[in-house]
């Protein structure tokens, strides 16, 4: 969330000032990425059943960083497609990961603690956002917007390393129970 916030904080300025888009063009281009999120909302359950929740989470965290790494490649003209494709990929991956991860937490947490667990997770995830946004703004002032996007988006991808080095990489499913065990392989 820290690195995502650094990237998000300067994206509109990047598209406006560096790429030269009008506000309407920024809005139109920015509306493409959320289509990936809608697609994820409609398909994550089926994908998780097919490949497993753990595998989907691993692919999702890497895909989020990879999708965001396409944004700094954006340039005027046909190279605007980098932003659109990056938004589609990262939007899809972010929502898929959120769905799988929230479902896992809810399956493990006793009902009487769901509210506290949800509030704690939201706080922990969002507490770094203001600091990331501040860093994104300060960094772009001193290093430039494109350089800051590269750094922030590489940070998003690098943040998946802990998950990729965890036992999760050998797991198919996350949810416990008769219908969905933590099957290996």
C-alpha positions as CSV (number, residue, x, y, z in Angstrom):
1,X,0.0,0.0,0.0
2,X,2.9,2.3,0.7
3,X,4.4,2.0,-2.8
4,X,1.0,1.9,-4.4
5,X,0.1,5.2,-2.7
6,X,3.4,6.8,-3.9
7,X,2.5,5.8,-7.5
8,X,-1.2,6.8,-7.3
9,X,-0.3,10.2,-5.8
10,X,1.4,11.4,-8.9
11,X,-0.3,9.4,-11.7
12,X,-2.7,12.2,-12.7
13,X,0.1,14.8,-12.7
14,X,2.2,12.4,-14.7
15,X,-0.5,11.9,-17.3
16,X,-1.3,15.7,-17.5
17,X,2.1,17.3,-17.2
18,X,4.5,14.7,-18.6
19,X,2.3,13.0,-21.2
20,X,0.3,16.1,-22.0
21,X,-3.2,14.7,-21.8
22,X,-6.2,16.9,-21.2
23,X,-8.4,16.3,-18.1
24,X,-11.0,14.5,-20.3
25,X,-8.3,12.2,-21.8
26,X,-6.9,11.5,-18.3
27,X,-10.4,10.5,-17.2
28,X,-11.0,8.3,-20.2
29,X,-7.7,6.6,-20.0
30,X,-8.1,6.1,-16.2
31,X,-11.5,4.5,-16.7
32,X,-10.0,1.6,-18.6
33,X,-8.1,0.0,-15.6
34,X,-11.2,-0.5,-13.4
35,X,-12.6,-2.8,-16.1
36,X,-9.9,-5.2,-14.9
37,X,-11.3,-4.9,-11.4
38,X,-14.8,-5.6,-12.5
39,X,-13.6,-8.6,-14.5
40,X,-11.9,-9.9,-11.4
41,X,-15.0,-9.5,-9.3
42,X,-16.9,-11.6,-11.8
43,X,-14.2,-14.3,-12.3
44,X,-12.1,-14.7,-9.2
45,X,-14.2,-17.4,-7.7
46,X,-14.0,-19.6,-10.8
47,X,-10.3,-19.0,-11.3
48,X,-9.6,-19.8,-7.6
49,X,-11.5,-23.1,-7.9
50,X,-9.6,-24.0,-11.0
51,X,-6.0,-23.1,-10.0
52,X,-6.3,-22.7,-6.2
53,X,-6.6,-19.7,-3.9
54,X,-2.9,-19.7,-2.9
55,X,-1.8,-19.9,-6.5
56,X,-4.2,-17.1,-7.5
57,X,-2.9,-15.0,-4.6
58,X,0.8,-15.5,-5.7
59,X,0.0,-14.8,-9.3
60,X,-2.1,-11.8,-8.2
61,X,0.6,-10.1,-6.1
62,X,3.2,-10.5,-8.9
63,X,0.7,-9.4,-11.5
64,X,-0.1,-6.3,-9.6
65,X,3.5,-5.2,-9.5
66,X,4.1,-6.2,-13.1
67,X,1.0,-4.3,-14.3
68,X,2.1,-1.2,-12.4
69,X,5.5,-1.5,-14.0
70,X,3.9,-0.9,-17.4
71,X,2.7,2.6,-16.3
72,X,6.2,4.3,-16.5
73,X,6.5,3.1,-20.1
74,X,3.5,5.4,-21.0
75,X,4.3,8.0,-23.7
76,X,2.0,10.0,-26.0
77,X,0.2,8.4,-28.9
78,X,0.0,4.6,-29.2
79,X,2.2,4.2,-26.1
80,X,-0.8,5.3,-24.0
81,X,-1.7,1.6,-24.3
82,X,1.0,0.8,-21.7
83,X,-1.1,2.7,-19.1
84,X,-4.3,1.1,-20.2
85,X,-2.9,-2.5,-20.2
86,X,-1.1,-1.8,-16.9
87,X,-4.3,-0.6,-15.4
88,X,-6.3,-3.6,-16.6
89,X,-3.7,-6.0,-15.2
90,X,-3.1,-4.3,-11.9
91,X,-6.9,-3.7,-11.4
92,X,-7.6,-7.3,-12.0
93,X,-4.8,-8.6,-9.8
94,X,-5.5,-6.2,-6.9
95,X,-9.2,-7.2,-6.7
96,X,-8.5,-10.9,-7.1
97,X,-5.9,-10.8,-4.3
98,X,-8.3,-8.8,-2.1
99,X,-11.1,-11.3,-2.6
100,X,-9.0,-14.4,-1.9
101,X,-7.2,-12.8,1.0
102,X,-10.4,-11.4,2.7
103,X,-12.2,-14.8,2.2
104,X,-9.3,-16.6,3.8
105,X,-9.3,-14.2,6.8
106,X,-13.0,-14.5,7.2
107,X,-12.9,-18.3,7.1
108,X,-10.3,-18.5,9.8
109,X,-11.6,-15.8,12.1
110,X,-14.3,-16.6,14.7
111,X,-17.5,-14.7,14.0
112,X,-17.3,-12.6,17.2
113,X,-13.9,-11.3,16.2
114,X,-14.7,-10.5,12.5
115,X,-15.2,-6.8,13.1
116,X,-12.0,-6.3,15.1
117,X,-10.0,-8.4,12.6
118,X,-11.4,-6.4,9.7
119,X,-10.8,-3.1,11.3
120,X,-7.2,-4.1,12.3
121,X,-6.4,-5.3,8.8
122,X,-7.8,-2.1,7.2
123,X,-5.8,0.1,9.6
124,X,-2.6,-1.9,9.0
125,X,-3.0,-1.8,5.2
126,X,-4.0,1.9,5.0
127,X,-1.8,3.4,7.7
128,X,1.1,3.6,5.3
129,X,-0.8,5.2,2.5
130,X,-0.4,8.9,3.6
131,X,3.4,8.3,4.0
132,X,3.6,6.7,0.6
133,X,1.7,9.5,-1.1
134,X,3.9,12.1,0.6
135,X,7.0,10.3,-0.5
136,X,5.6,10.0,-4.0
137,X,5.1,13.8,-4.2
138,X,8.5,14.7,-2.7
139,X,10.3,12.1,-4.8
140,X,8.7,13.3,-8.0
141,X,9.7,16.9,-7.2
142,X,13.3,15.9,-6.8
143,X,13.7,12.9,-9.1
144,X,11.0,13.5,-11.7
145,X,7.6,11.7,-12.1
146,X,8.7,8.9,-14.4
147,X,11.7,8.0,-12.1
148,X,9.3,8.1,-9.1
149,X,6.9,5.8,-10.9
150,X,9.7,3.3,-11.6
151,X,10.8,3.3,-8.0
152,X,7.3,3.0,-6.6
153,X,6.1,0.4,-9.0
154,X,9.3,-1.6,-8.5
155,X,8.5,-1.3,-4.8
156,X,5.1,-2.8,-5.3
157,X,6.6,-5.8,-7.2
158,X,9.4,-6.2,-4.7
159,X,6.9,-6.3,-1.8
160,X,5.6,-9.6,-3.2
161,X,9.0,-11.2,-2.5
162,X,8.0,-12.2,1.1
163,X,5.0,-14.0,-0.1
164,X,6.9,-15.7,-2.9
165,X,9.5,-17.0,-0.4
166,X,6.8,-18.2,2.0
167,X,5.4,-21.8,2.3
168,X,2.4,-20.5,0.3
169,X,4.3,-21.1,-2.9
170,X,3.9,-24.9,-2.3
171,X,0.2,-24.6,-1.4
172,X,-2.8,-24.8,-3.7
173,X,-5.7,-23.8,-1.5
174,X,-5.9,-21.5,1.5
175,X,-9.4,-22.2,3.0
176,X,-9.6,-24.9,5.6
177,X,-12.4,-27.4,5.7
178,X,-13.8,-30.4,3.9
179,X,-14.5,-28.7,0.6
180,X,-11.3,-26.8,0.3
181,X,-8.2,-28.2,2.1
182,X,-4.7,-26.9,2.1
183,X,-3.8,-29.5,-0.5
184,X,-0.2,-29.6,-1.8
185,X,0.7,-29.6,-5.4
